[in-house]
């Protein structure tokens, strides 16, 4: 293939990855008057899919989209509210119930279940009227670190363009190409589990309640959708995943009801309908460095965690918030890729990321063990948490994304409520 080389283009920041993390970062930086390029391998798809590709946003993430002026459009497209969360283990005593009304700061909901396409559509609508230059579909072929900038070789429509910027942001997902090109290694592991996703309808419409059912082979989550159905995420071993994907709908519903347990079905009624199913591998991937010479990583490119408790997207949006805060300065506008800013971002994000990874690992490991007496201890632990207000309050704030917020108003309201 003949590749023509066009004249170089100079900007402040290049973002690779046009999902929710990269796109909202581009929009935020454009509002700070940075010259931004957004590169994405595929054109975004805004239509619904089957099964729906959904994400769980917590209250802290809603605040992020409100600040960007996007939340009303996202909510109008259809948002499932999570006002209650029930955590239980089928066949075991004890459970934990969390309610938005119990929060020390009044909340509309603990979380929101939205489809990725309808979430991205208003973001891209605003990007189209911004100064952000978008290259999509396009791919990055190589990186070149120069004296005072970083250069990217871009391939689009069989033409090669060299783009130069002060800073390159890798927001291109778990298998980040930018992370590999920057020689940033990762650590972590494959859980030897797959997440089965589907949308199901139950005999009774949900009451804006999300259920987290812990089983020895992995958790099973029911997330309320805007139309009364649930989106499920079911962690299973590879052999079981293959069987579930090959079942007809009736067989799948029988297996799902058995896994959910009688206590959940007493609340939801019989599961009567399912969409098609899909699967994805579960893994923990943690970059050894979140920043390098004129390169930073954000979202799943920096950290991919287990989907239990739905923390992944919320963690990535906090990356965006912190990076924007670091760049919203005189120092940033002089040179957004300078080392002191990159290391400040990496230092601020590592602790939160490690905490979330540790929290999810503790939940998966704690409910995955089968040693004698461990199941009884889990039941007693849930009973203890339910009857210990301060511990439950801490868990509730974490679920809502407020315990990690740097928002001074939020932190002040929590302190006043506890005084």
Secondary structure in CASP SS format (residue, H / E / C, confidence):
PFRMAT SS
TARGET T0000
AUTHOR 0000-0000-0000
METHOD secondary structure of the structure
MODEL  1
X C 1.00
X C 1.00
X C 1.00
X E 1.00
X E 1.00
X E 1.00
X E 1.00
X E 1.00
X E 1.00
X E 1.00
X E 1.00
X E 1.00
X E 1.00
X E 1.00
X E 1.00
X E 1.00
X C 1.00
X C 1.00
X C 1.00
X H 1.00
X H 1.00
X H 1.00
X H 1.00
X H 1.00
X H 1.00
X H 1.00
X H 1.00
X H 1.00
X H 1.00
X H 1.00
X H 1.00
X C 1.00
X C 1.00
X C 1.00
X C 1.00
X E 1.00
X E 1.00
X E 1.00
X E 1.00
X E 1.00
X C 1.00
X C 1.00
X C 1.00
X C 1.00
X C 1.00
X C 1.00
X C 1.00
X C 1.00
X C 1.00
X C 1.00
X C 1.00
X C 1.00
X C 1.00
X E 1.00
X E 1.00
X E 1.00
X E 1.00
X E 1.00
X H 1.00
X H 1.00
X H 1.00
X H 1.00
X H 1.00
X H 1.00
X H 1.00
X H 1.00
X H 1.00
X C 1.00
X C 1.00
X C 1.00
X H 1.00
X H 1.00
X H 1.00
X H 1.00
X H 1.00
X H 1.00
X C 1.00
X C 1.00
X C 1.00
X E 1.00
X E 1.00
X E 1.00
X C 1.00
X E 1.00
X E 1.00
X E 1.00
X E 1.00
X E 1.00
X C 1.00
X C 1.00
X C 1.00
X C 1.00
X C 1.00
X C 1.00
X E 1.00
X E 1.00
X E 1.00
X E 1.00
X E 1.00
X H 1.00
X H 1.00
X H 1.00
X C 1.00
X C 1.00
X C 1.00
X C 1.00
X C 1.00
X C 1.00
X C 1.00
X C 1.00
X E 1.00
X E 1.00
X E 1.00
X E 1.00
X E 1.00
X H 1.00
X H 1.00
X H 1.00
X H 1.00
X H 1.00
X H 1.00
X H 1.00
X H 1.00
X H 1.00
X H 1.00
X H 1.00
X H 1.00
X H 1.00
X C 1.00
X C 1.00
X C 1.00
X C 1.00
X E 1.00
X E 1.00
X E 1.00
X E 1.00
X C 1.00
X C 1.00
X E 1.00
X E 1.00
X E 1.00
X E 1.00
X E 1.00
X E 1.00
X E 1.00
X C 1.00
X C 1.00
X C 1.00
X C 1.00
X E 1.00
X E 1.00
X E 1.00
X E 1.00
X E 1.00
X E 1.00
X E 1.00
X C 1.00
X C 1.00
X E 1.00
X E 1.00
X E 1.00
X E 1.00
X E 1.00
X E 1.00
X E 1.00
X E 1.00
X E 1.00
X E 1.00
X E 1.00
X E 1.00
X C 1.00
X C 1.00
X C 1.00
X C 1.00
X C 1.00
X C 1.00
X H 1.00
X H 1.00
X H 1.00
X H 1.00
X H 1.00
X C 1.00
X C 1.00
X C 1.00
X C 1.00
X E 1.00
X E 1.00
X E 1.00
X E 1.00
X E 1.00
X E 1.00
X E 1.00
X E 1.00
X E 1.00
X E 1.00
X E 1.00
X E 1.00
X E 1.00
X E 1.00
X E 1.00
X E 1.00
X E 1.00
X C 1.00
X C 1.00
X C 1.00
X C 1.00
X C 1.00
X C 1.00
X E 1.00
X E 1.00
X E 1.00
X E 1.00
X E 1.00
X C 1.00
X C 1.00
X C 1.00
X C 1.00
X C 1.00
X C 1.00
X E 1.00
X E 1.00
X E 1.00
X E 1.00
X E 1.00
X C 1.00
X C 1.00
X C 1.00
X C 1.00
X C 1.00
X E 1.00
X E 1.00
X E 1.00
X E 1.00
X E 1.00
X E 1.00
X E 1.00
X E 1.00
X H 1.00
X H 1.00
X H 1.00
X H 1.00
X H 1.00
X H 1.00
X H 1.00
X H 1.00
X H 1.00
X C 1.00
X C 1.00
X H 1.00
X H 1.00
X H 1.00
X H 1.00
X H 1.00
X H 1.00
X H 1.00
X H 1.00
X H 1.00
X H 1.00
X H 1.00
X H 1.00
X C 1.00
X H 1.00
X H 1.00
X H 1.00
X H 1.00
X H 1.00
X H 1.00
X H 1.00
X C 1.00
X C 1.00
X E 1.00
X E 1.00
X E 1.00
X E 1.00
X C 1.00
X C 1.00
X C 1.00
X E 1.00
X E 1.00
X E 1.00
X E 1.00
X E 1.00
X E 1.00
X E 1.00
X E 1.00
X E 1.00
X E 1.00
X C 1.00
X C 1.00
X C 1.00
X E 1.00
X E 1.00
X C 1.00
X C 1.00
X E 1.00
X E 1.00
X E 1.00
X C 1.00
X H 1.00
X H 1.00
X H 1.00
X C 1.00
X E 1.00
X E 1.00
X C 1.00
X C 1.00
X C 1.00
X H 1.00
X H 1.00
X H 1.00
X C 1.00
X H 1.00
X H 1.00
X H 1.00
X H 1.00
X H 1.00
X H 1.00
X H 1.00
X H 1.00
X H 1.00
X H 1.00
X H 1.00
X H 1.00
X H 1.00
X H 1.00
X H 1.00
X H 1.00
X C 1.00
X C 1.00
X H 1.00
X H 1.00
X H 1.00
X H 1.00
X H 1.00
X C 1.00
X C 1.00
X C 1.00
X C 1.00
X H 1.00
X H 1.00
X H 1.00
X H 1.00
X H 1.00
X H 1.00
X H 1.00
X H 1.00
X H 1.00
X H 1.00
X H 1.00
X H 1.00
X H 1.00
X H 1.00
X H 1.00
X H 1.00
X H 1.00
X H 1.00
X H 1.00
X H 1.00
X H 1.00
X H 1.00
X H 1.00
X H 1.00
X H 1.00
X H 1.00
X H 1.00
X H 1.00
X H 1.00
X H 1.00
X C 1.00
X C 1.00
X C 1.00
X C 1.00
X C 1.00
X H 1.00
X H 1.00
X H 1.00
X H 1.00
X H 1.00
X H 1.00
X H 1.00
X H 1.00
X H 1.00
X H 1.00
X H 1.00
X H 1.00
X H 1.00
X H 1.00
X C 1.00
X H 1.00
X H 1.00
X H 1.00
X H 1.00
X H 1.00
X H 1.00
X H 1.00
X H 1.00
X H 1.00
X H 1.00
X H 1.00
X C 1.00
X C 1.00
X C 1.00
X C 1.00
X C 1.00
X C 1.00
X C 1.00
X C 1.00
X H 1.00
X H 1.00
X H 1.00
X H 1.00
X H 1.00
X H 1.00
X H 1.00
X H 1.00
X H 1.00
X H 1.00
X H 1.00
X C 1.00
END
